[in-house]
């Protein structure tokens, strides 16, 4: 069990190993907080591939490899819906997963709509003196 020093070599060796024998491959992630080491191990009982790093920069690469391996191991593919073309560019794509269905995209709320929903001028709670929740409560004075 020799550690591979180059991330791209480890990544290609890992995906190749999984492609050869997907039913036998095991994937182990170990973090040692005392030394700050991240150790990745992929094996199929014949060949063992290991990688270790002290760098926090490697975490983004690790996250993308982890996502790729987990989607291959669970035999699912994330479905992405096309991004609507908006002038503001703030819309996010809706992602459809088998468990949740389509997740709605975020909508931009104008300031007039915010005033109405929060009981501001012209809102449904105007004149009632009721808060729309979430604020700090006033302390009662001592008697």
N, C-alpha and C positions, 0 to 999 in steps of 0.2 A: 504494500500500500504506500505508494509514493504520492506526495502532494504535487498537483499540477500548479505551476506558478503563473501561467498566462490565463486570463479569464476567457478569452475567445476559444482557446484550445479546450478548456474545461466545458464550456457551453456546447461546442460541437460534439465533443466526445460523449457528453451526457445525452444529447438528443439522438445520436447514432446508437448508443447502447439501448436506449428505450425503444427505438424503432426496430432493433433486432429481436428483442424478447420482451414485449410489453407485459406479459403475465408474470415474469420473474423479477423484474426490476424493483428495487426498494430505494427510497429517497429519504435521507436523514439530514435534518438541519439541527445544528447544535451551536448555542451561543454560550460562551464562557464569560460571565460578567466580571470576574476577578481580573482577567487579563484583557478583556474586550475583544476576544477572538470570535469570529464567525467561521464555523467549520461545516462544509457541505460534503456529503458522502452519497454516492450513487453506486449501487452494486447489483449484480445479477448472480451472485455466488460463484462466478467464474472470474469476472473482471471487476475490480474495485477502482473507482475514480474518486479522488478526494481533492478538496480545495480549501484553503484557509486564508483569512485576511484579517488584518487589524484596522483596515481603512473603512471609514463610514461612507466613502464615495461609492463603494462597491454595492451598497444597499439598493440603489435603483436598478442596477443590472441584475442583482439577485431577485428583486421583486418581479422583473419581467420574465426571468427564467422560471421562477416559481409559478407564475400565472400560466405560462406556456405548458409546463409539465402537468400542472393540475387539470388544465382543460383537456390535455391529451389523456390523462389517466381517468378522468370522469367521462370521457368520450362525448363531450358536448362542445358546441361552438357558440360563442356569444353572437346574437343577432343584433345588428345595428340598423336602425331606420335612417333614411336620408335626412340630412340637416336642412330645415327650411331656410330659404334665403330671406333674411330680414335686413332692413336698413341699419338697425342699431347693432346687430351682430351679438346680442346678448342671449339669444335663444340657445338652449342646450339640446342635444339630440336625445330622443327618447330611446331607452335601451330596453329591449324585450328579452326577458329571461323566462324559462319554463315555469319557475315557481311564482313569479309575480305578474306576468303579463307585461303590458306596456307601462312604463313609468312616465307620467306626464312631464312635459317640459316646463321649465320655470317661466312665469309670465311677469312682465314688467308692469308694476302698479303705478299709476300716476298719483300725484300729490292730492288731487281732488278726491280720488277714490280712497286714499288713506284717511283723509279728514272725515269722510262719511263713515268709514268702518270703525274709527276710533272715537266717535262721538264728538267730533269737532264741529265747526260752524256748518249748519245745514244738515247735520247727521241725524240718524234716527234717535240717538240718545240725548240730543240737545235739549236743554231745559229740564231734564229729569234729575240732573245732579248725580247720576250714576257713573261710576268708573267702568271702563271696559276691561278691568282686571289687570293683574300683574304689577300694579304700583305698590309703593311702600305704604304701610298702614300707619296712621297717626297714633302716637301714644296718648293714652288718656291721662289727664292730670290727676294728681293725688287729691283725695278728699279730706 
